[in-house]
């Protein structure tokens, strides 16, 4: 089973940008996948933020602020969630997900702390 | 807006069967544009996809490899819901169980139910 690797934690100040990575295992080319991103706050289910395959194939979740955006780093074989200008309400866990080999595969999650 | 509500026992004994139901409002379990998923989350295993069912002229199912042989996901069109059965449970199956909806061709899940904690313990 594929494992999507995310940094365990990230801390940043309010107003600062935050870049969350989701690294795919070698042998799985990030360029061919739609990367889904979710935000989860304590006691709540994950909330869909966005889906990104390319600049021409992407979808923002309903009501999701435009400060959340997706991209990829092909050299790192990783999907990226960029939060441009952290706000206190962005403090949460963030997960990536792909559809691979007839299964949804989740990332390990990143806990974002707003200092 | 799609709303999903999980119901079922919160406590299951080891070796028994875990059974949960997901009631759907705002959509149809038989919709040709929707796929219905079960996912669970635990501190030790993180988010784990279990399986899904959908209808496109016939009913189809996909199950996680790790669950095959123990899992059944079934639609109930009369009640507009779908269910999860997990056999031979152990304490490692203790988790919050979510039902969720994805759109055909989206390759992603957009709507999640609130989830239900199921504890496996004698």
HADDOCK unambig.tbl for C-alpha pairs under 7 A between the chains (distance, minus, plus):
assign (segid A and resid 34 and name CA) (segid B and resid 107 and name CA) 6.90 0.50 0.50
assign (segid A and resid 36 and name CA) (segid B and resid 108 and name CA) 6.13 0.50 0.50
assign (segid A and resid 44 and name CA) (segid B and resid 114 and name CA) 6.56 0.50 0.50
assign (segid A and resid 45 and name CA) (segid B and resid 112 and name CA) 6.45 0.50 0.50
assign (segid A and resid 45 and name CA) (segid B and resid 113 and name CA) 6.98 0.50 0.50
assign (segid A and resid 45 and name CA) (segid B and resid 114 and name CA) 5.66 0.50 0.50
assign (segid A and resid 45 and name CA) (segid B and resid 115 and name CA) 6.78 0.50 0.50
assign (segid A and resid 48 and name CA) (segid B and resid 110 and name CA) 5.29 0.50 0.50
assign (segid A and resid 99 and name CA) (segid B and resid 107 and name CA) 5.76 0.50 0.50
assign (segid A and resid 103 and name CA) (segid B and resid 64 and name CA) 6.22 0.50 0.50
assign (segid A and resid 104 and name CA) (segid B and resid 49 and name CA) 5.93 0.50 0.50
assign (segid A and resid 105 and name CA) (segid B and resid 49 and name CA) 6.83 0.50 0.50
assign (segid A and resid 106 and name CA) (segid B and resid 47 and name CA) 6.25 0.50 0.50
assign (segid A and resid 106 and name CA) (segid B and resid 48 and name CA) 6.84 0.50 0.50
assign (segid A and resid 108 and name CA) (segid B and resid 46 and name CA) 6.68 0.50 0.50
